[in-house]
Amino acid sequence: MTAELGIGWIGTGVMGGPMAGHLLDGGHRLAVFNRTRSRAVELVKRGARWSDSPAEAARDADVVCTMLGTPADVREVVLGGGRVLESMRPGAVLIDFTTSEPSLAAEIHADAARRGVDSLDAPVSGGDVGARNATLAIMVGGDPDAFVRARPVLELLGRTVELQGGAGAGQHTKMTNQLAIAAGMIGVCEALIYAHRAGLDLERTLSTISGGAAGSWSLANYGPRLLRGDLEPGFKVDHFIKDLGIALAEARRMGVSLPGAALAEQLYVAVSSQGMGQKGTQSLAVALARLSQVDWPAT
């Protein structure tokens, strides 16, 4: 790919907005679309061109990137009324950063191939911090040649960029990532609730255990937020429920039992039912604290 590319970007939310901004910083021409136009205002101020539809953003672009909420959104935008794939020119590359279904990634890949378009599923991990700092882990599925062509774009967004296999392999890798996080988040929240009830200095406790075997990305990034009572999303509860649902459905299809993930899903459903679906995954601590009538600082 040439140094300057025409990129269509669809989805400028908590993750998508900062990611798109890095492509502007990298010197690329950017056309953006988002259902809520106000969330794209800052990108337009920085030089992006507003598009009135996903199809308009995709038209004539060298690369089209989607960062959406759910598999249903991806299907509608890429294959349905959004007409993204229909609008792309042959030889262009479609990169879907949404955490979605492996089967949908394979379907998009096949349809794209029939149109002469390359398609990559490229879900990410690292939350809002990784999106802002361009330190995401990007898990890619698709053809090796398409990956090589897209890599200069991907490397503007992430620190770890790996081709995992064919179409859908990126999504399967993201499910693996989410499963590894799920039980860990329960542990982080329960540990801090325990420390609080025991009367410990939470900041000192967090600093101490982070330097030992308990240290983890979730503890380092979400622990301080919980101590501040900050429930704003790096990753939304409702999106995590969606991801765990995909992982559990895939596990059933493969005949794999995942009791820890099933428990985490149910706990997060409880968080959402308590009105915190749009808050960050660290909100689990509030729901767990309520089970024991603990006066958690964030409540």
Summary of the structure (lengths in Angstrom):
residues: 299
radius of gyration: 19.8
end to end distance: 50.2
largest distance: 63.1
contacts: 1052
relative contact order: 0.10
helix: 55%
strand: 14%
